[in-house]
Amino acid sequence: MKIPVSHGWLEAALKEPDGPPRGAAVVCHPHPVYGGTMHTKAVYRVAQALNDAGLVALRFNFRGVGISTGSFDDGIGEEQDLTAALDWLEARYPTLPLVTGGHSFGSRVALSVGALDARVVALFGLGLPVDKSEYDYAFLAETEKPVLVVQGELDEFGPGARVAEEIRPLGPHITLVRIPGSDHFFTNRLDELRDTVRGYYASGPGSRTLAAL
């Protein structure tokens, strides 16, 4: 499927849960320059987890990836792509609360856009690359929306302990889950990743936020 945007369209995949949806989520993929796409395993598995928890899950390719038009824009245009995806999702499901999240580069895009967008009620980030100087997540202290962060203990771009140092001082609205033995892409730990995200939105803080709306 294609989502219309100012530069053409975004290639996307949408899946609804088996029962009546409780919310709708957009999942953003890792850095396009390094091979990230909406088909990245962690992105696909998290979309499944969101479906398990009763949410509609939308994955899409940023500009210049797959058959999406345009070209990489250093995060600025990608934030515009996410906003367009949220607009499309809101038009299709006008009564559902929205969630944004992403993996690595996609986490920075999703968290920064979602923190400011009043339509978004909850956020998640996977594999935050905090060791990269250009990725600063301090802005999360300025939102009260519930945030789930899932980090591999052995993540080569931000080990669990390092992410804990960065994230925990930002506020109690952030839940950090560190997965032992996991690298940046959650290799051989995708089931744990799926269980964590499903639990957060099925019965954890994310679920309680959705139920309150």
C-alpha positions as CSV (number, residue, x, y, z in Angstrom):
1,M,0.0,0.0,0.0
2,K,1.0,3.6,-0.5
3,I,0.5,6.7,1.8
4,P,0.4,10.0,-0.1
5,V,3.0,12.6,1.0
6,S,4.3,15.9,-0.4
7,H,7.2,14.2,-2.2
8,G,5.0,11.4,-3.7
9,W,4.2,8.4,-1.5
10,L,5.5,6.1,1.3
11,E,5.5,2.4,0.9
12,A,3.6,0.9,3.9
13,A,2.1,-2.2,5.5
14,L,-0.9,-2.2,7.8
15,K,-2.2,-5.0,9.9
16,E,-5.2,-4.9,12.3
17,P,-5.6,-7.1,15.4
18,D,-8.0,-10.0,15.5
19,G,-10.5,-8.2,17.7
20,P,-11.7,-4.6,18.0
21,P,-8.7,-2.3,18.1
22,R,-7.8,-0.4,21.2
23,G,-5.4,2.0,19.5
24,A,-3.2,2.5,16.4
25,A,0.6,2.5,16.3
26,V,3.3,3.6,13.8
27,V,6.6,1.7,13.9
28,C,9.7,3.4,12.4
29,H,12.6,1.5,11.0
30,P,16.4,1.9,11.6
31,H,18.8,4.1,9.6
32,P,18.1,4.0,5.9
33,V,21.7,4.6,4.9
34,Y,22.7,1.4,6.8
35,G,20.0,-0.9,5.4
36,G,17.1,-0.2,7.8
37,T,13.6,-0.8,6.3
38,M,10.1,-1.6,7.5
39,H,11.1,-5.3,7.0
40,T,13.9,-5.2,9.6
41,K,13.2,-8.1,11.9
42,A,12.8,-6.1,15.1
43,V,10.3,-3.7,13.4
44,Y,8.3,-6.6,12.0
45,R,8.3,-8.4,15.4
46,V,7.2,-5.4,17.3
47,A,4.4,-4.8,14.9
48,Q,3.2,-8.3,15.7
49,A,3.5,-7.5,19.4
50,L,1.3,-4.5,19.0
51,N,-1.3,-6.6,17.2
52,D,-1.2,-9.1,20.0
53,A,-2.0,-6.3,22.4
54,G,-5.0,-5.1,20.4
55,L,-3.5,-2.3,18.4
56,V,-3.5,-1.6,14.7
57,A,0.2,-1.6,13.5
58,L,1.5,0.5,10.6
59,R,5.0,0.0,9.3
60,F,6.3,2.2,6.5
61,N,9.5,2.9,4.6
62,F,11.0,6.4,5.0
63,R,11.6,8.5,1.9
64,G,14.1,6.8,-0.5
65,V,13.7,3.3,1.0
66,G,12.0,0.5,-1.0
67,I,9.5,2.1,-3.4
68,S,9.0,5.2,-1.2
69,T,9.8,8.3,-3.2
70,G,12.2,11.0,-2.2
71,S,15.7,10.7,-0.7
72,F,17.3,10.5,2.8
73,D,17.0,13.8,4.6
74,D,19.1,13.4,7.7
75,G,16.1,12.9,10.0
76,I,14.3,16.2,9.2
77,G,12.3,14.9,6.2
78,E,11.8,11.6,8.0
79,E,10.0,13.4,10.8
80,Q,7.7,14.8,8.2
81,D,7.2,11.3,6.8
82,L,6.1,10.1,10.2
83,T,3.7,13.0,10.7
84,A,2.2,12.2,7.3
85,A,1.8,8.5,8.4
86,L,0.1,9.7,11.6
87,D,-2.3,11.9,9.6
88,W,-3.2,9.0,7.4
89,L,-3.7,6.7,10.4
90,E,-5.9,9.2,12.2
91,A,-8.0,9.7,9.1
92,R,-8.5,5.9,8.8
93,Y,-9.1,5.4,12.6
94,P,-10.4,8.8,13.9
95,T,-11.6,7.4,17.3
96,L,-8.4,5.5,18.2
97,P,-5.6,6.9,20.4
98,L,-2.2,6.9,18.6
99,V,1.2,5.4,19.6
100,T,4.6,6.0,17.9
101,G,7.8,4.1,18.3
102,G,10.8,2.9,16.4
103,H,14.1,1.1,16.3
104,S,17.5,2.9,16.5
105,F,17.4,5.9,14.1
106,G,13.6,5.2,14.0
107,S,13.4,5.6,17.7
108,R,14.8,9.1,17.6
109,V,12.3,10.1,14.9
110,A,9.3,8.5,16.6
111,L,10.1,9.7,20.1
112,S,10.8,13.3,19.0
113,V,7.6,13.5,16.9
114,G,5.4,11.6,19.3
115,A,6.5,13.6,22.3
116,L,5.2,16.8,20.7
117,D,2.2,15.5,18.8
118,A,-1.0,15.9,20.9
119,R,-2.6,13.0,19.1
120,V,0.0,10.5,20.4
121,V,-0.6,9.2,23.9
122,A,2.3,6.7,24.3
123,L,5.7,6.1,22.9
124,F,8.4,3.4,22.6
125,G,12.0,3.2,21.5
126,L,14.1,0.1,20.7
127,G,17.8,0.0,20.6
128,L,18.5,3.7,21.4
129,P,21.9,4.6,19.9
130,V,22.9,6.8,22.8
131,D,26.6,6.4,22.1
132,K,26.1,8.4,18.9
133,S,26.6,12.0,19.7
134,E,23.9,13.2,17.3
135,Y,21.2,11.2,19.2
136,D,20.1,13.1,22.4
137,Y,17.0,11.9,24.2
138,A,17.0,14.5,26.9
139,F,13.7,15.9,25.4
140,L,11.9,13.0,26.9
141,A,12.0,14.8,30.3
142,E,9.6,17.4,28.8
143,T,6.8,15.0,28.2
144,E,4.6,13.1,30.7
145,K,3.5,10.5,28.1
146,P,4.4,6.9,29.1
147,V,7.6,5.7,27.3
148,L,8.8,2.2,26.9
149,V,12.5,1.8,26.1
150,V,13.8,-1.7,25.3
151,Q,17.6,-2.1,25.1
152,G,19.9,-5.0,24.5
153,E,22.4,-5.4,27.3
154,L,25.1,-5.8,24.7
155,D,23.9,-3.2,22.3
156,E,27.0,-2.0,20.4
157,F,25.6,1.6,20.1
158,G,24.3,1.9,23.6
159,P,24.7,-0.9,26.2
160,G,22.0,-1.4,28.7
161,A,24.0,0.2,31.6
162,R,24.8,3.3,29.4
163,V,21.2,3.7,28.4
164,A,20.1,3.5,32.1
165,E,22.4,6.3,32.9
166,E,20.9,8.5,30.2
167,I,17.2,7.6,30.6
168,R,16.4,7.0,34.2
169,P,17.1,10.6,35.3
170,L,14.5,11.8,32.8
171,G,11.5,10.8,34.8
172,P,9.4,8.0,36.1
173,H,7.2,8.0,33.0
174,I,9.9,6.0,31.2
175,T,10.1,2.3,31.6
176,L,13.5,0.7,30.7
177,V,13.7,-3.0,30.0
178,R,17.2,-4.4,29.4
179,I,17.4,-7.7,27.6
180,P,20.4,-9.8,28.7
181,G,22.6,-11.1,25.9
182,S,21.0,-9.0,23.2
183,D,22.8,-6.9,20.6
184,H,21.5,-3.8,18.8
185,F,19.2,-5.8,16.5
186,F,18.0,-8.2,19.2
187,T,19.6,-11.2,17.4
188,N,18.3,-14.4,18.9
189,R,16.2,-12.3,21.4
190,L,13.3,-11.3,19.2
191,D,10.8,-13.3,21.2
192,E,11.9,-11.4,24.4
193,L,11.4,-8.2,22.5
194,R,8.0,-9.1,21.3
195,D,6.9,-10.3,24.8
196,T,8.1,-7.0,26.4
197,V,6.3,-4.8,24.0
198,R,3.1,-6.9,24.1
199,G,3.1,-6.9,27.9
200,Y,3.6,-3.1,28.1
201,Y,0.6,-2.4,25.8
202,A,-1.6,-5.4,26.9
203,S,-1.3,-4.9,30.7
204,G,1.4,-2.3,31.5
205,P,1.5,1.5,31.6
206,G,0.8,1.7,27.9
207,S,-2.4,-0.4,28.3
208,R,-3.6,1.8,31.2
209,T,-3.1,4.9,29.1
210,L,-5.1,3.5,26.3
211,A,-7.9,2.3,28.6
212,A,-8.1,5.8,30.2
213,L,-9.0,7.4,26.8
